[in-house]
Amino acid sequence: MYMRPNLHQTLHVLNDLIRIQFDRTAGYEKASGEQLTPEPGIRNIFYRLSTESRSCINNLHAEVIRLGASPVSHKTITGKIYLYWLNGKHSFEGAETPDRIANCMSAETAAQKAYQQALEQPLPADIFRLVEYQLWGLERAHQSLSECQHLLIGQYDQHHGLAGS
């Protein structure tokens, strides 16, 4: 059954997604710091992901403004999609780089689920496409982190003589 999107619900979904992207941006900015992540290649991935999150925020803000409302400008604890994200969210931190990557992957999985939940809401077609496009970006981010994790595990195994075991 098709439900016609209503403006209030659409704005609520967009603002929830903005809050998630604020958290992603802050987490990846922190993880990309040299004191936390000494590996330049991994810092670059974290920095790229924070930049992509900022771009998502800008696009979501533009839609909220286009709809005649004011977008949220910081994270706050409201909205069922954002609360879902908070409940499943993990830290972007960890004692070692592999732990940080694993935590980031968990956070990306939670963000993907929140975006999937957003796509289950009645949204105008153009906003649905935007949310779907951003979900694809989250899936690519998870894949990048997974590849990074496999590379680190391989380096660890080689360094400790575990290759081929």
Summary of the structure (lengths in Angstrom):
residues: 165
radius of gyration: 17.5
end to end distance: 53.5
largest distance: 60.5
contacts: 499
relative contact order: 0.16
helix: 72%
strand: 0%
